[in-house]
Amino acid sequence: MNYSVMELGLPIEQVQHTVGHSSRTTTEGYVSKHLQKKNDASLHWNESEFTI
């Protein structure tokens, strides 16, 4: 679902109907959660910089 919206640029309504969500808000919630995870600053940290 996230790939369809974010990478392929498909309209969220199309994805909503494909996955069977009755509400656009439900689909947007899943996409929003994915964006939050993708933009998490800790994903860009280099673990070796924190080891002693």
Residue frames relative to the residue before (quaternion, step in Angstrom):
aa qw qx qy qz dx dy dz
M 1.0000 0.0000 0.0000 0.0000 0.00 0.00 0.00
N 0.6833 0.4763 -0.2938 0.4690 3.60 0.79 -0.97
Y 0.6290 0.5401 -0.3272 0.4533 3.55 1.00 -0.86
S 0.6524 0.5368 -0.3135 0.4335 3.56 0.95 -0.90
V 0.7148 0.4335 -0.2479 0.4895 3.56 0.95 -0.89
M 0.7778 0.4041 -0.2041 0.4360 3.57 0.68 -1.10
E 0.7684 0.3591 -0.1982 0.4913 3.58 0.88 -0.87
L 0.7517 0.3757 -0.2093 0.5000 3.57 0.93 -0.88
G 0.3787 -0.7632 0.4525 0.2634 3.57 1.26 -0.34
L 0.3189 0.7562 -0.5141 0.2495 3.57 1.15 0.52
P 0.5687 -0.5909 0.4383 0.3679 3.59 -1.09 0.62
I 0.5499 -0.6409 0.4220 0.3299 3.56 -0.93 0.88
E 0.5974 0.5668 -0.3629 0.4361 3.61 1.11 -0.61
Q 0.6374 0.5236 -0.3291 0.4596 3.59 1.01 -0.77
V 0.6641 0.4840 -0.2983 0.4855 3.55 0.95 -0.87
Q 0.6017 0.5762 -0.3428 0.4341 3.57 1.01 -0.85
H 0.7080 0.4496 -0.2611 0.4780 3.58 0.83 -0.97
T 0.6311 0.5479 -0.3332 0.4365 3.57 1.04 -0.75
V 0.7530 0.3778 -0.2141 0.4944 3.59 0.92 -0.87
G 0.5323 -0.6921 0.3652 0.3231 3.58 1.30 -0.01
H 0.3816 0.7041 -0.5127 0.3094 3.58 1.13 0.48
S 0.3811 -0.7287 0.5178 0.2359 3.58 -0.89 0.88
S 0.7620 0.2963 -0.1591 0.5533 3.56 1.23 -0.43
R 0.5036 -0.6398 0.4954 0.3025 3.54 -1.01 0.87
T 0.5951 0.5965 -0.3488 0.4105 3.57 1.10 -0.75
T 0.6171 0.5431 -0.3436 0.4540 3.59 1.03 -0.72
T 0.6736 0.4853 -0.2909 0.4755 3.57 0.87 -0.95
E 0.6453 0.5204 -0.3175 0.4604 3.58 0.95 -0.86
G 0.6164 0.5628 -0.3405 0.4329 3.58 1.06 -0.72
Y 0.6608 0.4947 -0.3033 0.4760 3.57 0.96 -0.85
V 0.6604 0.4971 -0.3075 0.4714 3.58 0.93 -0.87
S 0.6404 0.5346 -0.3178 0.4507 3.59 0.98 -0.84
K 0.6471 0.5110 -0.3193 0.4671 3.59 0.94 -0.86
H 0.6402 0.5212 -0.3231 0.4627 3.57 0.99 -0.79
L 0.6484 0.5162 -0.3146 0.4628 3.59 0.97 -0.84
Q 0.6323 0.5304 -0.3333 0.4559 3.57 0.97 -0.80
K 0.6669 0.4865 -0.2985 0.4790 3.58 0.93 -0.86
K 0.6635 0.5218 -0.3017 0.4433 3.56 0.94 -0.90
N 0.7381 0.4064 -0.2153 0.4936 3.59 1.09 -0.73
D 0.3747 0.7310 -0.4896 0.2924 3.60 1.25 0.18
A 0.4753 -0.7086 0.4508 0.2621 3.56 -0.67 1.14
S 0.6306 0.5698 -0.3465 0.3970 3.59 1.00 -0.74
L 0.5589 0.6042 -0.3947 0.4084 3.60 1.18 -0.35
H 0.7063 0.4566 -0.2532 0.4781 3.57 1.20 -0.45
W 0.4900 0.6600 -0.4321 0.3708 3.56 1.27 0.00
N 0.3311 -0.7072 0.5894 0.2070 3.53 -1.14 0.70
E 0.4230 -0.7491 0.4532 0.2334 3.57 -0.41 1.24
S 0.6279 0.5635 -0.3478 0.4090 3.60 1.02 -0.70
E 0.6082 0.5583 -0.3575 0.4366 3.60 1.17 -0.40
F 0.7154 0.4434 -0.2440 0.4817 3.60 1.24 -0.35
T 0.5790 0.5804 -0.3843 0.4245 3.58 1.22 -0.03
I 0.3882 -0.7281 0.5241 0.2112 3.52 -1.12 0.73
